Amino acid sequence: MTISTSLVTGVDFVCLPTEDLDAAREFYGAVLGLEAGGVWQRGDAPARGAEFQAGNLTLSVVDPSAIGIEFQPTKVPVALHVEDIEAARAELETRGVSFFGDTMDTGVCFMAPFSDPDGNALMLHHRYAPRT
C-alpha cells in the first residue's frame, strides 16, 4: 500500500511588483484596508517591500529592481474575497478605485476586476455556489 502526502501544504505569500512602494503601501493599507505587516529593507537602505494580510494570505508588494528583476505588472488577477461584493465595490469606488466594467456573475461567483496603482490585476470575489 502506498501512502501519498503532499509536499506543499499551503501558500505563504504572493508577490506583487511595485515601482512606488509608498503608493503601494497607501493603496493596500488605506484604500483596500488590509492589515499592514512588516516592511523589509537592508540596513539604512530605502525599504524595498511591504507585507499586507488578506485573510490567510500575505500579499507582499516588492520593488523588483531590488532583487534584479525588471518591473512588469501582474496581469492575472489576485482574487480578494469579500462577503458583499456590491457593498465592497461601492466603498472602494468612493476611495478612488476604478473597476473594469460591471460586476460579473459567472454562475458560481461574482467578480469585479480592477488594478492597483502599478497596474497589477486584482479583483473582488465572492463565491455563492457550493464547491463540488
URMOUR-V504924 format. One record per helix or strand of 2 or more residues. SS is the DSSP state (h for helix, s for strand). FROM is the first residue (numbers start at 1). TO is the last residue. If there is no record, write none. Layout:
ss/from/to
SS/FROM/TO
SS/FROM/TO
//
This chain:
ss/from/to
s/13/17
h/21/31
s/35/40
s/49/54
s/57/62
h/64/67
s/78/81
h/85/94
s/104/105
s/109/115
s/121/127
//
